[in-house]
């Protein structure tokens, strides 16, 4: 898992594509954790 800030539209598109791939990931797996991190609001 590579985590980096979204700075460009290409970064944004790549992040959305990855979240889409992870939508059905099992909880408490590396993929599920990646989804949780990517989908969590940082506020």
C-alpha positions, 0 to 999 in steps of 0.5 A, spaced: 500 500 500 502 506 497 499 512 501 500 519 498 497 526 497 492 527 492 495 533 488 493 532 481 486 530 477 490 524 475 492 522 482 484 523 484 482 518 478 488 513 480 485 513 488 478 513 485 480 507 481 483 503 487 477 505 492 473 502 486 477 495 486 477 495 494 469 496 495 468 489 496 474 487 500 473 483 506 474 486 513 480 485 517 484 484 511 490 488 508 485 490 502 480 491 507 484 496 511 487 499 505 480 501 503 478 503 510 484 508 510 483 511 503 475 512 504 476 515 511 475 522 511 481 526 514 477 531 518 
